[in-house]
Amino acid sequence: MGVDPEEWQLTGAAAGRYERFLVPAVTLPWANDLVQRVGLCRGDRVLDVACGSGAATRVAARRVEEPGRVVGLDINPGMLAVARSLTLPRGSAQIEWCEGSALALPFAEGVFDVVLCQLGLQFVPDRPAAVREMRRVLGRGGHVGASVYAPIDRNPATHALSDALDRHLGAGASRAKRHEHSLGDPNELRALFAGAGFEDVRVETVVRTVCFASAAEYVRVQLVATPLADMLGEHESADREQILAAVTADVDASLAPFVRDDGLAFPQEVHVALAWRR
C-alpha cells in the first residue's frame, strides 16, 4: 500500500492545494533559505530542477531581476499549470516553465550560471545521472544548490505522521512519506556531487521552525495536498473520516511537546549541498 516513492506526483486538485497550503508553511521559507545560501546576482541565468509549483523559481526570479533568465523544470504538468497561473512581482525576471525530466535536461551544455533543486532530488530515480545533468548545463564557474530532508528521526512531524499511517493503514502506508528522507545522510549527499565532478562541495545542515494551527491542520494538509491524498481517496467517505481521526489523534499525542499557545511549531531539518563547476 502507498504511493511509489519515486513518483512523488500530485494529481487533480491536489497540486492547487499544495500551492495553497504547503508552500506558505513549508516550501516558501525553505526556498528563501536556499536562494540566499546559493547567492544569486542580478542577471544570472538560473535553472530550478524539480520546481514543483515554482516557489524557489519565483524567489530566484525576484533576485536576478529582468536582465536574468530563469527556467523552472518539472515532470508534473499539474504542478506546472499551477506555477503558470501565478503572477510575478514587477521587476522580476520572466520565467520559462518547462515540462521535462531531471535525467535528461533539455538544454545545451553550459547555459546556466546557477542550478537549484529544492527538496526534490531524493525522488529522482537515478540521482547520479540527475546531478551529472546539473553539472553539464552549468557554465564554468557556475554552481548548484540542492536541499534534501535530513533523516526522518530528525524531523518529528514526518516521523509521527509516518508511524500513524502505518498503524492505521497498514505496514508500508508511509513508504512515500518516509522516502522524503531517503537522502538524509550528508556524507552520501556530498559524495553524490563530488562523484559527478563538482568541486568545493559542502553540505550545510539547517533547522527551521514550521508552524501550523494545530496537529489536526498539519495532518489534514498532508492528506489533501500531497500524494497521500490518492491513498486516502481509495477508502469510502466514512472510512476516510475514521482514518483521519485516528491518525490525527496519534500525531497530536506525538507532537504534544511542540504545541504552543498560538498553535503547533515543530523543527524541520534539511541538508543543503552547495557545489561548483570549475
DOLOKE-890835 format. One record per atom (N, C-alpha, C, O): chain; x, y, z. Coordinates in steps of 0.02 Angstrom, whole numbers, always signed. Atoms other than C-alpha are relative to their C-alpha. Layout:
<sites>
  unit       x       y       z
     A       X       Y       Z
...
</sites>
This chain:
<sites>
  unit       x       y       z
     A     +42     -60      +0
     A      +0      +0      +0
     A     +44     +62      +0
     A     +99     +61     +27
     A     -36     -63      -1
     A     +56    +178     -29
     A     +21     +21     -69
     A     +13     -15    -118
     A     -20     -29     +62
     A    +125    +288    -165
     A     +70     -22     -17
     A    +113     -28     +27
     A     -67     +17     +22
     A    +276    +238    -269
     A     +47     +55     +24
     A     +37    +114      +6
     A     -43     -52     -28
     A    +417    +328    -178
     A     +39     +39     -52
     A     +62     +94     -37
     A     -35     -36     +52
     A    +499    +376    -342
     A     -47     +37     -47
     A     -27     +64     -98
     A     +50     -36     +39
     A    +339    +451    -410
     A     -40     +46     +45
     A    -101     +39     +51
     A     +34     -47     -46
     A    +300    +591    -287
     A     -36     +51     -43
     A     -12    +107     -53
     A     +36     -42     +47
     A    +171    +663    -403
     A     -70     +14     +25
     A    -103     -28     +54
     A     +66     -21     -21
     A     +13    +760    -369
     A     -47      -1     -60
     A     -27     +18    -116
     A     +49      +2     +53
     A    -144    +736    -471
     A     -60     +42     +18
     A     -72     +56     +77
     A     +63     -35     -11
     A    -305    +832    -493
     A     +10     +64     +40
     A     +57    +102     +29
     A      +0     -62     -38
     A    -342    +970    -368
     A     +56      +2     +52
     A     +68     +55     +82
     A     -52      +2     -52
     A    -200    +915    -252
     A     +57     +49     -15
     A     +87     +77     +31
     A     -53     -47     +17
     A     -75   +1023    -348
     A     -17     +70     +23
     A     +25    +106     +49
     A     +21     -66     -23
     A    -176   +1179    -312
     A      +0      +5     +76
     A     +18     +57    +103
     A      +0      +0     -73
     A    -196   +1130    -130
     A     +72      +2     +27
     A     +85     +32     +79
     A     -71      -3     -18
     A      -7   +1102    -120
     A     +23     +73      +1
     A     +54     +95     +50
     A     -20     -70      +4
     A     +22   +1282    -176
     A     -34     +42     +54
     A      -3     +86     +84
     A     +39     -40     -48
     A    -113   +1350     -61
     A     +21     -13     +72
     A     +24     +34    +112
     A     -10     +17     -70
     A     -69   +1257     +99
     A     +73     -15     +18
     A     +97      +9     +70
     A     -67     +21     -18
     A    +106   +1182     +94
     A     +53     +52     -17
     A    +102     +61     +19
     A     -51     -49     +20
     A    +200   +1318      +2
     A     +10     +55     +53
     A     +67     +67     +73
     A     -12     -52     -50
     A    +169   +1458    +130
     A     +31     -26     +64
     A     +74      +8     +93
     A     -23     +26     -64
     A    +202   +1347    +280
     A     +69     -32      -3
     A    +108     -27     +44
     A     -60     +41      +4
     A    +347   +1241    +217
     A     +45     +21     -58
     A    +103     +38     -47
     A     -43      -5     +59
     A    +409   +1264     +40
     A     +29     +69     -10
     A     +89     +75     -25
     A     -25     -68     +12
     A    +424   +1453     +26
     A     +55     +20     +49
     A    +106     +47     +28
     A     -56     -16     -45
     A    +527   +1477    +186
     A     +65     -35     -18
     A    +119      -6     -14
     A     -61     +36     +21
     A    +647   +1342    +127
     A     +26     +27     -66
     A     +87     +27     -76
     A     -23     -29     +64
     A    +652   +1421     -47
     A     +40     +63     +14
     A     +93     +73     -16
     A     -37     -60     -17
     A    +705   +1587     +28
     A     +68     -17     +29
     A    +118     +16     +14
     A     -63     +21     -31
     A    +838   +1498    +131
     A     +49     -25     -53
     A    +107      -6     -53
     A     -44     +29     +51
     A    +907   +1401     -19
     A     +28     +55     -45
     A     +88     +56     -59
     A     -23     -52     +46
     A    +915   +1552    -135
     A     +50     +46     +34
     A     +98     +69      +3
     A     -47     -42     -36
     A   +1001   +1655      -1
     A     +68     -34      +7
     A    +119      -2      -1
     A     -63     +36      -9
     A   +1132   +1520     +29
     A     +38      -6     -66
     A     +99      -3     -67
     A     -32      +7     +65
     A   +1165   +1497    -156
     A     +32     +66     -22
     A     +87     +67     -49
     A     -27     -66     +17
     A   +1188   +1684    -182
     A      -8     +16     -73
     A     +37      +4    -113
     A     +13     -18     +69
     A   +1109   +1745    -343
     A     +18     +73     -12
     A     +13    +115     +34
     A     -17     -68     +20
     A   +1163   +1902    -436
     A     -47     +24     -55
     A     -75     -16     -92
     A     +42     -29     +52
     A   +1066   +2019    -547
     A     +26     -22     -68
     A     +86     -16     -83
     A     -19     +22     +66
     A   +1066   +1949    -723
     A     +20     -72      -6
     A     +34     -96     -61
     A     -19     +71      +3
     A   +1108   +1769    -676
     A     -50     -40     -42
     A    -109     -23     -47
     A     +42     +49     +36
     A   +1042   +1626    -783
     A     -10     -59     +47
     A     +38     -92     +67
     A     +15     +47     -54
     A    +954   +1506    -664
     A     -47     -54     -25
     A     -97     -39     -58
     A     +44     +57     +12
     A    +878   +1333    -684
     A     -21     -29     +66
     A     +20     -44    +109
     A     +27     +33     -60
     A    +764   +1263    -549
     A     -27     -68     -21
     A     -78     -73     -54
     A     +17     +69     +18
     A    +756   +1073    -567
     A     -50     -28     +50
     A     -42     -18    +110
     A     +54     +27     -43
     A    +602    +982    -499
     A     -33     +58     +37
     A     -39     +58     +98
     A     +22     -64     -30
     A    +525   +1154    -471
     A     -69      -4     +32
     A     -87     +41     +70
     A     +67      +3     -29
     A    +350   +1094    -423
     A     -42     +58     -24
     A     -44     +73     -83
     A     +41     -58     +18
     A    +233   +1242    -418
     A     +40     +65      -1
     A     +12    +118      -9
     A     -44     -56     +15
     A    +383   +1358    -426
     A     +18     +47     +57
     A     +33    +105     +44
     A     -16     -45     -55
     A    +415   +1427    -252
     A     +72     +27      -6
     A     +82     +88      -4
     A     -69     -23      +5
     A    +605   +1432    -271
     A     +12     +36     -66
     A     +52     +83     -69
     A      -7     -33     +66
     A    +589   +1481    -455
     A     -19     +73      +5
     A     +16    +116     -21
     A     +23     -69      -6
     A    +491   +1637    -411
     A     +46     +41     +45
     A     +57    +100     +31
     A     -48     -37     -42
     A    +611   +1685    -271
     A     +61     +17     -42
     A     +87     +73     -37
     A     -58     -13     +42
     A    +754   +1668    -395
     A     -14     +55     -50
     A     +29     +97     -62
     A     +17     -51     +50
     A    +663   +1774    -524
     A      +0     +70     +30
     A     +18    +118      -3
     A      -2     -65     -34
     A    +644   +1914    -397
     A     +72     +22     +12
     A     +88     +82      +9
     A     -70     -17     -15
     A    +830   +1905    -356
     A     +39     +21     -62
     A     +77     +69     -59
     A     -42     -15     +59
     A    +902   +1906    -533
     A     -30     +57     -41
     A      +5     +86     -83
     A     +34     -56     +32
     A    +775   +2035    -596
     A      -2      -9     -76
     A     +17     -61    -103
     A     +17      +6     +71
     A    +732   +2071    -777
     A     +58     -18     -46
     A     +46     -52     -96
     A     -53     +21     +47
     A    +905   +2051    -856
     A     +13     -75      +3
     A     +43    -103     -44
     A     -16     +71      -9
     A    +913   +1872    -791
     A     -45     -45     -40
     A     -95     -24     -69
     A     +41     +52     +31
     A    +846   +1711    -862
     A     -13     -53     +52
     A     +33     -77     +85
     A     +19     +50     -50
     A    +751   +1590    -751
     A     -45     -52     -34
     A     -94     -35     -67
     A     +38     +56     +27
     A    +685   +1419    -802
     A     -20     -46     +58
     A     +22     -65     +99
     A     +24     +49     -48
     A    +577   +1307    -693
     A     -19     -64     -37
     A     -61     -63     -82
     A     +12     +64     +34
     A    +577   +1124    -746
     A     -29     -51     +48
     A      -6     -59    +105
     A     +31     +52     -40
     A    +465    +987    -680
     A     -31     -52     -46
     A     -49     -36    -103
     A     +29     +54     +40
     A    +399    +821    -741
     A     -76      -3      +5
     A    -110     -39     -32
     A     +72      +4     -16
     A    +224    +853    -672
     A     -37     +58     -33
     A     -28    +115     -12
     A     +35     -55     +33
     A    +110    +953    -789
     A     -50     +35     +45
     A     -63     +94     +36
     A     +48     -31     -46
     A     -16    +984    -649
     A     +33     +53     +43
     A      +4    +106     +54
     A     -36     -49     -40
     A    +113   +1072    -542
     A     +20     +60     -43
     A     +18    +117     -21
     A     -19     -55     +44
     A    +173   +1173    -691
     A     -59     +44     -18
     A     -52    +104     -27
     A     +60     -39     +14
     A      -5   +1226    -729
     A     -14     +49     +57
     A     -32    +107     +45
     A      +7     -45     -57
     A     -17   +1298    -553
     A     +53     +55      -3
     A     +38    +113      +8
     A     -54     -48      +3
     A    +152   +1382    -574
     A     -14     +55     -51
     A      -3    +114     -38
     A     +13     -48     +54
     A    +100   +1465    -737
     A     -57     +47     +18
     A     -62    +102      -9
     A     +58     -41     -17
     A     -59   +1532    -657
     A     +16     +58     +48
     A     -26    +102     +58
     A     -18     -49     -51
     A     +34   +1638    -529
     A     +37     +60     -30
     A     +76     +52     -76
     A     -31     -61     +25
     A     +89   +1817    -558
     A     +65     +14     +37
     A     +75      -8     +93
     A     -65     -18     -29
     A    +263   +1886    -525
     A      +1     +74     +18
     A     -32    +114     -15
     A      -7     -71     -17
     A    +308   +2049    -438
     A     +34     +38     -58
     A     +73     +10     -95
     A     -31     -43     +51
     A    +357   +2194    -553
     A     +76      -1      +8
     A    +101      +3     +64
     A     -72      -1      -1
     A    +540   +2189    -599
     A     +32     -69      +2
     A     +92     -75      -9
     A     -27     +68      -1
     A    +559   +2000    -583
     A     +20     -21     -71
     A      -8      +3    -120
     A     -16     +31     +64
     A    +643   +1903    -722
     A     -60     -41     -24
     A     -95     -71     +17
     A     +52     +43     +27
     A    +521   +1817    -837
     A     +21     -73     +10
     A     +80     -91      +6
     A     -14     +71     -12
     A    +507   +1630    -801
     A     -25     -41     -59
     A     -81     -32     -82
     A     +18     +50     +51
     A    +506   +1495    -933
     A     -16     -65     +37
     A     +27     -93     +70
     A     +20     +62     -32
     A    +409   +1344    -870
     A      +8     -57     -50
     A     -18     -53    -106
     A     -19     +53     +47
     A    +470   +1181    -947
     A     -18     -68     +30
     A      +4     -83     +85
     A     +14     +68     -21
     A    +400   +1005    -932
     A     +56     -46     -24
     A     +70     -49     -84
     A     -55     +43     +19
     A    +543    +881    -929
     A     +28     -37     +59
     A      +8     -26    +116
     A     -29     +44     -51
     A    +646    +755    -834
     A     +68     +26     +22
     A    +107     +52     -17
     A     -66     -17     -27
     A    +793    +791    -720
     A     +55     -45     -27
     A    +114     -29     -23
     A     -49     +48     +26
     A    +877    +641    -801
     A     +24     +16     -70
     A     +74     -11     -93
     A     -19     -20     +68
     A    +885    +722    -973
     A     -22     +72     -10
     A     -71     +86     -44
     A     +19     -70      +2
     A    +882    +910    -956
     A      +2     +25     -72
     A     +52     +16    -107
     A      +5     -20     +71
     A    +825    +986   -1122
     A     +35     +66     -15
     A      +5    +111     -44
     A     -38     -62      +8
     A    +961   +1119   -1125
     A     +71     -17     -23
     A     +96     -71     -10
     A     -69      +9     +23
     A   +1131   +1140   -1206
     A     +49      +3     +58
     A     +31     +24    +113
     A     -52      -1     -52
     A   +1292   +1123   -1108
     A     +19     +71     +16
     A     +28    +113     -28
     A     -29     -62     -24
     A   +1347   +1270   -1003
     A     -42     +62      -8
     A     -15    +117     -13
     A     +42     -59     +13
     A   +1196   +1384   -1025
     A     -27     +33     +63
     A     -62     +83     +58
     A     +25     -29     -62
     A   +1159   +1419    -840
     A     +59     +18     +46
     A    +112     -12     +44
     A     -49     -19     -51
     A   +1254   +1507    -702
     A     -13     -35     +66
     A     +34     -49    +104
     A     +20     +31     -63
     A   +1158   +1426    -559
     A     -54     -51     -13
     A     -99     -40     -53
     A     +53     +50      +1
     A   +1056   +1267    -540
     A     -25      -9     +72
     A     +15     -16    +118
     A     +32     +13     -64
     A    +934   +1247    -396
     A     -39     -66      -3
     A     -63     -86     -56
     A     +44     +58      -6
     A    +846   +1090    -337
     A     -23      -3     +73
     A     +15     -24    +117
     A     +25      -5     -69
     A    +737   +1113    -184
     A     -43     -60     +18
     A     -97     -70      -9
     A     +39     +54     -31
     A    +679    +959     -87
     A     -29     -47     -52
     A     -85     -72     -44
     A     +25     +44     +52
     A    +663    +855    -245
     A     +48     -55     -21
     A     +26    -105     -50
     A     -49     +48     +26
     A    +824    +761    -278
     A     -11     -70     +27
     A      +5    -119      -7
     A     +10     +66     -29
     A    +777    +619    -161
     A     -51     -41     -38
     A     -53    -102     -32
     A     +51     +36     +37
     A    +632    +574    -276
     A     +22     -21     -70
     A     -14     -58    -104
     A     -23     +16     +67
     A    +735    +560    -435
     A     +26     -72      -1
     A     +67     -90     +41
     A     -18     +71      -1
     A    +757    +376    -482
     A     +75     -13     -12
     A    +101     -63     +13
     A     -72      +9     +12
     A    +938    +397    -544
     A     +34     +65     +21
     A     +45    +110     -20
     A     -28     -62     -26
     A   +1016    +529    -433
     A     +68     +19     -31
     A     +78     +77     -48
     A     -64     -19     +32
     A   +1194    +519    -504
     A     -10     +29     -70
     A     +24     +77     -88
     A     +12     -26     +68
     A   +1126    +545    -680
     A     -28     +71      +4
     A      -8    +114     -36
     A     +29     -66      -6
     A   +1024    +695    -623
     A     +53     +51     +19
     A     +53    +107      -8
     A     -52     -47     -22
     A   +1174    +776    -537
     A     +50     +12     -57
     A     +75     +68     -65
     A     -44     -10     +59
     A   +1283    +746    -691
     A     -32     +48     -50
     A      +2     +90     -79
     A     +35     -45     +44
     A   +1150    +833    -794
     A      +2     +72     +26
     A     +10    +119     -13
     A      -5     -67     -29
     A   +1150    +981    -674
     A     +69     +31     -15
     A     +73     +89     -33
     A     -67     -25     +14
     A   +1338    +997    -697
     A      +8     +15     -74
     A     +40     +65     -92
     A      -7     -10     +73
     A   +1325    +981    -887
     A     -27     +67     -22
     A      +3    +100     -65
     A     +31     -61     +24
     A   +1210   +1130    -906
     A     +28     +63     +34
     A      +8    +119     +16
     A     -33     -57     -33
     A   +1316   +1241    -792
     A     +60     +23     -40
     A     +98     -18     -66
     A     -61     -26     +29
     A   +1446   +1356    -866
     A     +58      -4     +50
     A     +47     -16    +109
     A     -59      +0     -43
     A   +1623   +1363    -797
     A      -8     +53     +55
     A     -26    +110     +40
     A     +10     -46     -56
     A   +1618   +1443    -625
     A     -70      +0     +27
     A     -84     +33     +77
     A     +69      +5     -24
     A   +1434   +1401    -607
     A      -5     -44     +61
     A     +41     -82     +77
     A      +7     +40     -61
     A   +1366   +1323    -450
     A     -72     -24      +8
     A    -119      +1     -23
     A     +64     +32     -12
     A   +1223   +1218    -386
     A     -16      +4     +75
     A     +28      +2    +117
     A     +24      +4     -68
     A   +1119   +1224    -228
     A     -59     -49      +2
     A    -109     -38     -32
     A     +52     +51      -4
     A   +1014   +1072    -183
     A     -15     -16     +72
     A     +30     -29    +112
     A     +20     +16     -69
     A    +915   +1041     -24
     A     -38     -66      +1
     A     -76     -82     -44
     A     +36     +63     -12
     A    +851    +874     +42
     A     -15      -4     +74
     A     +19     +26    +116
     A     +17      +8     -71
     A    +767    +824    +203
     A     +52     -44     +35
     A     +77     -92      +7
     A     -43     +39     -43
     A    +878    +759    +343
     A     -37     -64     +22
     A     -96     -71      +6
     A     +32     +62     -19
     A    +841    +587    +420
     A     -67     +11     +36
     A     -76     +62     +70
     A     +67      -9     -26
     A    +662    +560    +474
     A      +0      +6     +76
     A     -44     +39    +104
     A      -1      -5     -73
     A    +710    +539    +657
     A     +23     +69     +24
     A     +22     +83     +84
     A     -16     -69     -16
     A    +770    +720    +650
     A     -57     +46     -19
     A     -52    +107     -11
     A     +58     -39     +22
     A    +600    +777    +585
     A     -62     -28     +33
     A     -95     -72      +5
     A     +51     +32     -42
     A    +470    +741    +720
     A     -70      -3     -31
     A    -106     -51     -20
     A     +67      +1     +28
     A    +313    +786    +623
     A      -7     -55     -52
     A     -55     -93     -51
     A      +2     +52     +51
     A    +351    +675    +474
     A      +5     -69     +33
     A     -29    -116     +12
     A      -7     +65     -35
     A    +405    +536    +593
     A     -65     -20     +32
     A     -86     -78     +27
     A     +63     +15     -33
     A    +244    +547    +692
     A     -54     -19     -50
     A     -91     -67     -39
     A     +51     +14     +51
     A    +135    +551    +536
     A     +13     -68     -32
     A     -34    -106     -44
     A     -17     +63     +31
     A    +227    +404    +457
     A     -19     -59     +45
     A     -47    -108     +21
     A     +18     +54     -47
     A    +207    +296    +612
     A     -75      -9      +4
     A    -100     -65      +6
     A     +73      +4      -5
     A     +22    +339    +622
     A     -30     -30     -63
     A     -78     -68     -59
     A     +25     +29     +63
     A      -7    +297    +438
     A      +9     -75      -1
     A     -36    -112     -19
     A     -13     +72      -1
     A     +74    +127    +458
     A     -45     -35     +51
     A     -67     -92     +39
     A     +41     +30     -52
     A     -26     +95    +616
     A     -72      -8     -22
     A    -104     -58      -6
     A     +72      +0     +16
     A    -196    +135    +542
     A     -17     -19     -72
     A     -74     -34     -87
     A     +13     +20     +70
     A    -175     +96    +356
     A     +40     -61     -21
     A     +33     -85     -77
     A     -37     +61     +16
     A     -56     -50    +364
     A     +73     +15     -13
     A     +92     +70     -34
     A     -72      -7     +10
     A    +131     -79    +353
     A     +14     +22     -71
     A     -13      -6    -119
     A     -18     -25     +66
     A    +205     +18    +208
     A     -41     +59     -23
     A     -25     +89     -74
     A     +42     -57     +21
     A     +70    +152    +201
     A     +40     +65      -1
     A     +24    +111     -39
     A     -39     -62      -4
     A    +201    +282    +244
     A     +61      -1     -46
     A    +105     +41     -40
     A     -60     +10     +40
     A    +326    +223    +113
     A     +21     +64     -36
     A     +79     +84     -35
     A     -16     -61     +37
     A    +315    +381      +7
     A     +22     +56     +47
     A     +68     +94     +32
     A     -17     -53     -47
     A    +320    +494    +159
     A     +70     -11     +28
     A    +109     +36     +34
     A     -67     +14     -25
     A    +473    +407    +229
     A     +53     +11     -54
     A    +110     +29     -39
     A     -49      -8     +54
     A    +556    +415     +58
     A     +22     +72      -8
     A     +75     +85     -37
     A     -22     -70      +1
     A    +561    +604     +75
     A     +68      +8     +34
     A    +105     +55     +20
     A     -61      -5     -40
     A    +706    +571    +194
     A     +54     -50     -21
     A    +101     -63     +16
     A     -44     +54     +22
     A    +796    +438     +91
     A     +70     +24     -20
     A    +114     -17     -31
     A     -66     -27     +15
     A    +942    +554     +51
     A     +24     +41     +59
     A     +57     +93     +51
     A     -14     -37     -61
     A    +964    +609    +230
     A     +70      -5     +27
     A     +88     +31     +74
     A     -70      +7     -23
     A   +1146    +554    +251
     A     +41     +54     -33
     A     +49     +54     -94
     A     -38     -55     +31
     A   +1253    +711    +225
     A     +61     -24     -38
     A     +81      +7     -87
     A     -58     +27     +35
     A   +1403    +605    +175
     A     -19     -28     -68
     A     +18     -19    -117
     A     +24     +25     +64
     A   +1302    +519     +39
     A     -15     +58     -47
     A      +0     +55    -107
     A     +16     -59     +41
     A   +1241    +688     -22
     A     +63     +33     -27
     A     +67     +51     -85
     A     -63     -30     +21
     A   +1417    +758     -27
     A     +34     -43     -54
     A     +58     -16    -103
     A     -32     +45     +48
     A   +1483    +605    -119
     A     -36      +0     -67
     A      -5      -9    -119
     A     +40      -2     +61
     A   +1342    +618    -246
     A     +25     +56     -46
     A     +33     +46    -106
     A     -22     -57     +40
     A   +1400    +790    -303
     A     +74      -5     -19
     A     +94     +12     -74
     A     -71      +9     +16
     A   +1586    +752    -291
     A      +9     -52     -55
     A     +51     -44     -99
     A      -4     +53     +50
     A   +1559    +594    -393
     A     -20     +22     -70
     A      +0      -8    -119
     A     +21     -27     +65
     A   +1477    +696    -532
     A     +50     +50     -28
     A     +39     +77     -82
     A     -51     -45     +25
     A   +1632    +803    -549
     A      -2     +71     +28
     A     +37    +113      +7
     A      +1     -66     -31
     A   +1583    +953    -443
     A     +59      +7     +47
     A     +87     -42     +72
     A     -55     -15     -45
     A   +1717   +1038    -339
     A     -25     +44     +57
     A     -79     +72     +55
     A     +16     -41     -59
     A   +1718   +1128    -171
     A     -69     -16     +27
     A    -108     +29     +44
     A     +66     +22     -23
     A   +1568   +1026    -116
     A      -4      +8     +75
     A     +40     -14    +112
     A     +11      -3     -72
     A   +1500   +1068     +54
     A     -75     -11     +14
     A    -117      +4     -28
     A     +69     +14     -20
     A   +1343   +1016    +146
     A     -13     +36     +66
     A     +23     +26    +115
     A     +20     -37     -60
     A   +1259   +1130    +273
     A     -65     -29     +26
     A    -111     -42     -13
     A     +61     +24     -31
     A   +1129   +1067    +395
     A     -37     +58     +32
     A      -9     +96     +71
     A     +40     -58     -19
     A    +989   +1190    +429
     A     -64     -24     +35
     A     -95     -73     +14
     A     +62     +15     -35
     A    +844   +1184    +553
     A     -44     +62      +0
     A     -21    +116     +18
     A     +49     -53      -2
     A    +689   +1292    +535
     A     -60     -23     +41
     A     -72     -83     +48
     A     +62     +16     -35
     A    +530   +1300    +638
     A     -58      +7     -48
     A     -67     +59     -80
     A     +59      +0     +43
     A    +374   +1254    +542
     A     -62      +5     +44
     A     -68     -29     +95
     A     +59     -14     -41
     A    +206   +1315    +606
     A     -64     -18     -36
     A     -73      -4     -95
     A     +69     +13     +22
     A     +29   +1252    +585
     A     -46     +19     +58
     A     -23     +24    +115
     A     +48     -19     -52
     A    -128   +1299    +679
     A      -6     -54     +53
     A     -17     -39    +112
     A      +8     +57     -46
     A    -135   +1125    +757
     A     +27     -62     -34
     A     +41     -62     -93
     A     -19     +64     +29
     A     -84    +945    +732
     A     -53     -23     -50
     A     -37     -53    -101
     A     +54     +19     +46
     A    -254    +917    +652
     A      +7     +35     -67
     A      -5      +5    -119
     A     -10     -37     +62
     A    -217   +1052    +524
     A     +59     -28     -39
     A     +55     -34    -101
     A     -59     +29     +32
     A     -46    +978    +487
     A     -20     -66     -35
     A      -2     -77     -93
     A     +20     +64     +29
     A    -121    +805    +459
     A     -47     +11     -60
     A     -39     -22    -112
     A     +47     -12     +54
     A    -263    +872    +352
     A     +36     +23     -63
     A     +21      +0    -118
     A     -36     -24     +58
     A    -144    +966    +239
     A     +41     -55     -32
     A     +43     -61     -94
     A     -40     +55     +27
     A     -31    +815    +220
     A     -43     -50     -39
     A     -21     -80     -88
     A     +44     +50     +31
     A    -180    +707    +172
     A     -42     +27     -57
     A     -79     -11     -89
     A     +36     -27     +58
     A    -255    +826     +44
     A     +46     +34     -50
     A     +26     +45    -108
     A     -43     -40     +43
     A    -105    +918     -30
     A     +66     -34     -16
     A    +113      -1     -40
     A     -59     +39     +19
     A     +25    +779     -54
     A     -26     -64     -34
     A     -87     -74     -36
     A     +23     +63     +30
     A     +20    +610    -144
     A     -39     -46     +47
     A     -71     -93     +24
     A     +40     +40     -47
     A     -55    +538     +15
     A     -75      +8     -13
     A    -115     -34      +8
     A     +71     -11     +16
     A    -220    +611     -49
     A     -28     -57     -41
     A     -85     -78     -30
     A     +24     +55     +41
     A    -233    +474    -179
     A     -10     -63     +41
     A     -58    -100     +30
     A      +6     +60     -41
     A    -204    +339     -49
     A     -62      +4     +43
     A     -99     -46     +49
     A     +59      -7     -42
     A    -338    +407     +67
     A     -63      -4     -42
     A    -115     -28     -18
     A     +58      +0     +44
     A    -456    +426     -81
     A     -23     -70     -20
     A     -77     -77     -46
     A     +19     +69     +16
     A    -457    +237    -104
     A     -53     -26     +49
     A     -83     -79     +36
     A     +46     +23     -51
     A    -568    +223     +51
     A     -68     +36      -6
     A     -72     +91     -32
     A     +66     -31      -1
     A    -754    +257     +71
     A      +1     +61     +47
     A     +44     +68     +91
     A      +1     -63     -37
     A    -802    +426    +143
     A      +0     -10     +76
     A     +38     +22    +111
     A      +4     +11     -72
     A    -849    +360    +315
     A     +66     -27     +27
     A     +88      -8     +81
     A     -64     +28     -21
     A    -689    +259    +325
     A     +54     +54      +1
     A     +96     +55     +46
     A     -50     -53      +2
     A    -587    +411    +274
     A      -4     +43     +63
     A     +48     +61     +91
     A      +7     -41     -60
     A    -658    +510    +419
     A     +27     -35     +62
     A     +59      -4    +104
     A     -26     +39     -56
     A    -617    +371    +541
     A     +77      -2      -1
     A    +110      +6     +50
     A     -72      +3      +7
     A    -441    +354    +473
     A     +31     +67     +18
     A     +81     +71     +54
     A     -26     -66     -14
     A    -414    +541    +479
     A      -1     +15     +74
     A     +47     +43    +101
     A      +5     -12     -73
     A    -474    +549    +660
     A     +53     -40     +38
     A     +84     -14     +84
     A     -48     +42     -35
     A    -363    +404    +714
     A     +71     +24     -11
     A    +111     +28     +36
     A     -67     -25     +15
     A    -208    +470    +625
     A     +13     +66     +36
     A     +67     +76     +64
     A      -7     -65     -33
     A    -238    +644    +694
     A     +12      -8     +75
     A     +54     +27    +104
     A      -8     +11     -72
     A    -255    +580    +872
     A     +70     -23     +17
     A    +100      +0     +66
     A     -68     +24     -13
     A     -89    +488    +860
     A     +51     +55     -10
     A     +96     +64     +31
     A     -48     -53     +14
     A      +3    +634    +782
     A      -5     +55     +54
     A     +46     +82     +76
     A     +10     -50     -52
     A     -73    +754    +908
     A     +36     -19     +64
     A     +67     +23     +97
     A     -33     +24     -61
     A      -8    +647   +1051
     A     +77      +3      -7
     A    +112     +24     +39
     A     -73      +1     +12
     A    +166    +629    +974
     A     +30     +70      +0
     A     +86     +80     +22
     A     -26     -68      +8
     A    +184    +815    +940
     A     -20     +46     +58
     A     -10    +107     +53
     A     +20     -41     -57
     A    +117    +875   +1108
     A     +56     +45     +26
     A     +42    +101     +47
     A     -54     -45     -25
     A    +290    +942   +1159
     A     +10     +63     -43
     A     +43    +110     -21
     A     -11     -57     +45
     A    +283   +1062   +1011
     A     -61     +46      -6
     A     -64     +90     -49
     A     +59     -43      +0
     A    +114   +1141   +1049
     A     +13     +62     +42
     A     +36     +58     +99
     A      -7     -63     -36
     A    +119   +1324   +1097
     A     -69     +33      +5
     A    -118      +7     -21
     A     +64     -35      -7
     A     -17   +1449   +1143
     A     -30     +19     -68
     A     -91     +21     -76
     A     +24     -22     +65
     A     -27   +1504    +961
     A      -2     -56     -52
     A     -12     -42    -111
     A      +6     +56     +47
     A     -25   +1330    +882
     A     +58     -48      +5
     A     +92     -52     +56
     A     -52     +52      +3
     A     +95   +1193    +830
     A     +63     +29     -33
     A     +58     +61     -86
     A     -63     -25     +27
     A    +279   +1237    +800
     A     +53     -54     +11
     A     +75     -65     +67
     A     -47     +55      -6
     A    +400   +1095    +763
     A     +62     +12     -43
     A     +58     +48     -93
     A     -60      -9     +40
     A    +579   +1086    +699
     A      -1     -44     -63
     A     -27     -99     -62
     A      -9     +38     +62
     A    +615   +1031    +521
     A     +73      +9     -21
     A     +98     +64     -24
     A     -71      -1     +15
     A    +792    +985    +471
     A     +13     -19     -72
     A     -15     -67     -98
     A     -16      +8     +71
     A    +865    +996    +296
     A     +75      +3      -9
     A    +109     +40     +26
     A     -69      -7     +21
     A   +1036    +968    +217
     A      +0     +39     -66
     A     -41     +28    -110
     A      -8     -39     +62
     A   +1091   +1093     +84
     A     +69     -13     -28
     A    +120      +1      +5
     A     -63     +11     +34
     A   +1226   +1042     -39
     A     +15     +59     -45
     A     -28     +81     -84
     A     -24     -55     +42
     A   +1325   +1183    -121
     A     +64     -24     -34
     A    +109     -50      -1
     A     -57     +27     +36
     A   +1449   +1140    -258
     A     +12     +41     -64
     A     -33     +75     -89
     A     -20     -42     +56
     A   +1542   +1221    -404
     A     +27     -41     -59
     A     +57     -94     -50
     A     -33     +27     +59
     A   +1590   +1179    -582
     A     +57     +47     -19
     A     +45    +104     -41
     A     -59     -43     +13
     A   +1767   +1246    -606
     A     +23      -7     -72
     A     +71     +25     -92
</sites>
